[in-house]
Every structure is written in C-alpha cells, then in structure tokens.
Amino acid sequence: MSWQATSLVKSMHDNLTRTEKFLLLILADYHNDETGQCDPSLDRLASDTLTSRRQTINALASLAKKGFIVIERRREDGKQGSNQYHLPCL
C-alpha cells in the first residue's frame, strides 16, 4: 500500500471519469513503491470498485489509452495469467 501514490492520485483532475479515478485510487492503494507496480486480480479490482468485471476491463483500457497506467499481460503455463499494472503517472 502506498499512501503517497494514493495522495497523488487524489489531487489529479486530468481527463478522468469518476470510475477511472476511483479505479486509479484503488490501483495506487495496491502500488508497491519499491517495485513500481501492482498486481491485484481483475476480480479484486471489480470488487473493490463496486463495478462489474466488464466495467473494470473497460476502465483499465481507458486508463492505459490515456497513459495513466501500463498493463503488462502475463502468461502462466501458456495461459493468460494475472496482469501487472505500472503507474507511470506516479
């Protein structure tokens, strides 16, 4: 958990919808200051933001398109694994 990352996101007002900002706050809460990444599951993000899995995927894609996050898709045994998120905006 990174209170510094969360605090920085709170002050952002740049081209964000409510859903995107809330999701970015949740990602910032999972942010590891040492590694610069976070890796909550899609289900965890959807649950934390009180949105559907589809809404979460759409908001993540929008945040990535706007440059607030970078999504690293990981594979495990040839199958889609959990994503890792980087927050260059921090």
C-alpha positions in Angstrom: 0.0 0.0 0.0 1.3 3.4 -0.9 -0.2 6.4 0.8 2.0 8.7 -1.3 0.6 7.2 -4.5 -2.9 7.4 -3.2 -2.4 11.0 -2.2 -1.0 11.9 -5.6 -4.0 10.4 -7.4 -6.4 12.2 -5.2 -5.0 15.5 -6.5 -5.4 14.5 -10.2 -8.2 16.2 -12.2 -6.9 15.4 -15.7 -9.4 14.0 -18.1 -10.6 11.2 -15.8 -14.1 9.9 -15.3 -15.3 9.0 -11.8 -14.9 5.3 -12.5 -11.4 5.8 -13.9 -10.3 8.0 -10.9 -11.7 5.5 -8.4 -10.0 2.6 -10.1 -6.7 4.6 -10.2 -7.1 5.2 -6.5 -7.5 1.5 -5.9 -4.5 0.7 -8.0 -2.5 3.3 -6.2 -3.5 1.7 -2.9 -2.0 -1.6 -4.2 1.1 0.2 -5.6 4.4 -1.1 -4.3 6.8 1.8 -4.1 9.9 -0.4 -4.3 8.9 -2.3 -7.5 6.7 0.5 -9.0 4.0 -2.0 -9.8 0.8 -3.5 -8.5 -0.9 -6.8 -9.4 -4.4 -7.1 -8.0 -6.7 -9.5 -9.9 -9.5 -8.2 -12.1 -12.0 -9.8 -9.8 -10.4 -8.0 -6.8 -10.4 -4.6 -8.7 -14.1 -5.1 -9.7 -15.0 -5.9 -6.1 -13.0 -3.0 -4.7 -14.5 -0.5 -7.1 -18.1 -2.0 -6.9 -18.1 -2.4 -10.7 -18.6 -5.3 -13.0 -15.7 -7.2 -14.4 -16.5 -5.7 -17.9 -16.7 -2.1 -16.5 -13.3 -2.7 -14.8 -11.7 -4.0 -18.0 -13.1 -1.0 -19.9 -11.8 1.5 -17.3 -8.4 -0.2 -17.3 -8.2 0.0 -21.1 -9.2 3.7 -21.0 -6.6 4.5 -18.3 -4.0 2.7 -20.4 -5.0 4.6 -23.5 -4.8 7.9 -21.7 -1.3 7.0 -20.4 -2.2 6.8 -16.7 -1.3 3.1 -16.4 0.7 0.4 -18.4 -0.8 -3.1 -18.4 1.7 -6.0 -18.6 -0.2 -9.1 -19.5 1.5 -12.2 -18.0 1.2 -15.7 -19.1 1.4 -18.8 -16.9 1.8 -22.2 -18.5 0.8 -20.8 -21.8 -2.4 -19.3 -20.4 -3.4 -15.8 -19.6 -2.2 -15.1 -16.0 -2.9 -12.1 -13.8 -2.0 -8.7 -15.2 0.6 -6.4 -13.6 0.0 -2.7 -13.6 2.6 0.1 -13.7 1.6 3.6 -12.9 3.9 6.0 -14.9 1.7 8.9 -13.7 3.3 8.5 -10.3 
